């Protein structure tokens, strides 16, 4: 498998599980098994956000992995420009913690505009 892989997913709930499987397969083929669980969890959060908040009707989202010298970079591309916000939900709330989890697990994350529309939410993980 090359240094970069990507896959497009339809805007359906089943795509979140498929995105997790995609990244696990790519990381395993690269020999980066120790990163699988953390990256799977982050991709699950980012793909869920793309599905719920980032895709226009009829559009899906793309997941891309880049194997860099020191890092693995994971991107989730979607079709809406609204930027995700880190929330501080009350203990009684059942959602809103996804980006907090991503921030704890990843070695960095951010958001970039995607032309002509949409955004890319990315996370980086150290390979060592």
N, C-alpha and C positions, 0 to 999 in steps of 0.2 A: 504494500500500500504506500502511496506517495506521501509527501510531506504535508499535503492538504487534501481534505475530503469534504464534500458537502452533499446535502440531500434536501430536497424540497418536500414539505409535508402539507397535506390538505388541512383546511381549517375545521377539523373534526376532533372530538375528544380523544379518540384512539391514537391520534398523532403524537400525543405527549409520551405515551408508552413506547411508540415506535422511535421517537427521537432519543429516548433513554437507551434503547437497544442499539441504535446506530452509533452513539458515542462509545458505548461499552465495547462494541465490536472493533471500532477503529483503534481505541486505546489498547485493547488486548493485542491486536495485530502489530502495533508499534512496540509492544513489550513494556507498556506503561501501566501495568495492572494495578499498581498501588494507587493510581489516581482515579480509577474507575468509579468507586462509590461516591466520592466528593463531587466529581464532575457530573455523574448521573443525576445527583440530587440538584445541583445548580441548573442543569439543562431542564430538568423537570419543572423547576420554578420559572425559568425564563420562557420555556415553551408554553407553559400554562398562561403566563402573562401575555404572551403574543397572541395566543388563542382567544383569551377573554377580553383583552384591551387593545391589541395592536393590529388586528386584521380587519380589513373591510370585507363585506359579504362577497363570497366567491373567491377570495384570495387566501392563500395559506401563508406559511412562514418557511424560512430556510435556516438550516443549522449547518455551520461550517466549523471545522477543526483545522488548526494550523499547528504543525509540530515544528517549533522553533528550537534553536540551539539550547536555550535555558528554560523555555516555557512551553506550555501548551496554551494556545489561545482558542477560545470557543466563542463563536458569534451566533446570535439569533437575529435574523433579519425579518422585519415585518413591514406592513404597508401603511401604517399610520404614524404620524410624527409626534404624537403625544408621548412625553417622556415619563418613564416610571419614577415614582417617588418613594423614598424610604419612609415607612410609617412607624409609629410607635403605638401599636394597638393596646387597648386595655386587656387585662388578663381574661376578661369574660368574652372578648371578641374571638371569633373562630378563623379569621383570615387576616392578611396584612403583614405577615412575618417573612414572606419569601425573600425579599431583598436583604433583610437582616441576616437570614441564613446564608445567602450568597456572599455577603460581606464578611461573614465569619470564616467561611470555608475557602474562598478564593484569595489569591495573593494580589488581586486588584480587579476592578471592574469599572465599566463606564458606559456611556451612551454616545453614539455618533449619528449625525444626520446621514441619511441615505438618499441619494439623488436618483431619479427625479422625485421620489416620495418615500416616506417611511423613515425607519431608523434601524440602527444596529445596536443591540445591547451585547457587550462582550465581557468575558471573564478571562483571567489569566491564572495559571497554576504553574509553580516552579516544578521543573522536572526532577530536581534532586532532593 
